[in-house]
Amino acid sequence: MDLNNAIAGRRSVRDYTSQGVDEKVIENLIDSAVHAPSAVNEQPWTFTVVRDQSVLDRLSQDAKSHMLSTTSAGGHSDHFASLLSDPNFHIFYRAPVLILISASAQGLWSVEDCALAAENLMLAAYAVGLGSYWIGFAQSFLNTSAGKSMLGLPAAWAPVAPIIVGHPKVSPPSVQRKDPVIRWVG
Ligand SMILES: Cc1cc2nc3c(=O)[nH]c(=O)nc-3n(C[C@H](O)[C@H](O)[C@H](O)COP(=O)(O)O)c2cc1C
């Protein structure tokens, strides 16, 4: 696929079929992720692949409770609170796979490195017809000791990008972009 088509066409997919994703395909996505640039070529990323739906169900439940008890009122929070209080809302949209990118080293730029790997992974997923989506709602719970222990992550790892992947049921419409703010100096 042409790179510009992939960049323009990728969407956050919130509706998946129950079809799983082949292990080889997941490995290829991770291979695309590790081609991202990283500061001092540190490559501080690790990948935790979760396909057990009972683990994803528990993670969704605990992440919702954690978000509700830690997010303060105001801004987007009222909308978030009603979403997170809904017992039918599953933060992973029942996608078949979660690929969690965590920083294994506390480098100055390890979060940026992992985010770049995440974008590569999402573009690579789109290029092979898969949907993906960064689940911000999972992040703060995954960074607690309870969240890390649920996935068996070492305490020193810092979860950065929880990305779900699966076969999309529908192609989401494109999302309006704001005009970029550009300042030319010189
Ligand atoms: C860091 C990050 C966290 C996100 N977390 C969520 C989330 O928890 N729930 C959600 O519905 N969308 C989440 N999104 C998806 C954004 O809503 C989406 O990227 C944005 O609306 C633009 O749509 P597009 O990805 O289809 O271009 C997240 C995106 C990013 C980059």
The ligand as a Gaussian input file, in Angstrom:
#p B3LYP/6-31G(d) Opt

LIG

0 1
 C       -2.993000       8.411000      22.985000
 C       -4.363000       8.087000      22.442000
 C       -5.335000       7.578000      23.288000
 C       -6.620000       7.283000      22.812000
 N       -7.528000       6.742000      23.658000
 C       -8.770000       6.506000      23.230000
 C       -9.747000       5.938000      24.109000
 O       -9.465000       5.534000      25.246000
 N      -11.019000       5.791000      23.647000
 C      -11.373000       6.157000      22.373000
 O      -12.559000       6.009000      22.009000
 N      -10.452000       6.643000      21.491000
 C       -9.158000       6.824000      21.893000
 N       -8.215000       7.263000      21.008000
 C       -8.551000       7.415000      19.577000
 C       -8.841000       8.842000      19.198000
 O      -10.122000       9.193000      19.668000
 C       -8.755000       8.940000      17.649000
 O       -7.432000       8.693000      17.251000
 C       -9.184000      10.300000      17.143000
 O      -10.560000      10.508000      17.379000
 C       -8.936000      10.460000      15.644000
 O       -9.587000       9.426000      14.910000
 P       -8.770000       8.445000      13.941000
 O       -7.779000       7.666000      14.792000
 O       -9.797000       7.563000      13.317000
 O       -8.049000       9.291000      12.927000
 C       -6.929000       7.528000      21.454000
 C       -5.922000       8.012000      20.591000
 C       -4.655000       8.279000      21.072000
 C       -3.584000       8.762000      20.119000

